[in-house]
Amino acid sequence: MAVSYKKLWVRLAEHELSTADLRKQAKIAPNTMTKLRKNEYVAMPILDKICKTLDVDYGDIMEYVPDNNS
């Protein structure tokens, strides 16, 4: 499974928030931000915190990207 968090970065720009602002407001760890930047798996409870902070749905911050191996 592959995911892309490009939509998250667009949302942050729309809300005029930096990644540091998001991290502080959502109370998520710095290593989680690194995972998001690398499009790595992030647990649903973390995504829930981000969605609540930005007042968006999961599909507004991420999307499924099929692996090329499939």
N, C-alpha and C positions, 0 to 999 in steps of 0.2 A: 504494500500500500504506500502510495506517495501522496503527499499533500503540498499545497502551495499556500503560503500566507501573504501573497502579494496584495490581496484585498485588504488585509490588516494595515499595511503600510499606507494604502490609499485612505483608509478610514482615519488613521492618525493624522494625516495631512489635512483632511477635511475638518477634523476637530481641533486642528492647530496644536497637537500634542507631540512631544518628543517621545522616544522610546523610554527615556528615563522617567518622564511624567507618567506614562502608562504603567511602568513597573511599580512606581510608588503608589499610584492611585488604586491599582488592582492588587497590590501587595503580593507580587510574584518575585521570585528569586532572579538574580542576574543571569544565572545559567539557563533559565527558562527563556530569557530573551535571546540568548545565543542559539538555542534550539530553534526558536521561531525564525531567526535570521537564516539559519541553515536549512529551513523547511524540513525539520526533523519532527518526529512524533512528540506531541505534548498531550498530557493527560486531560481528559474531559473536564475535571474540576477546575483546572487552570484556565481552559478555554471559557468555562462558565464565568469565571471572575472577569475575564477580559470582556466578554459580551455584556455583563452587567455594568461594567465601568463605562463602556462606550454606548450602552443602550442599543445593541444590535443583536442580530441572530447569528448563529454559527456560520451559516452560508454567506454572511456579509463580511467575514474575516478570513475565510479559508475556502479552498475547493479541492476536490479529489482530482489527482492527476494520475492516470493509469501508468503503471510501469511499462517500459519498453520491452521487458522480458516476457510479458504476458501474451 
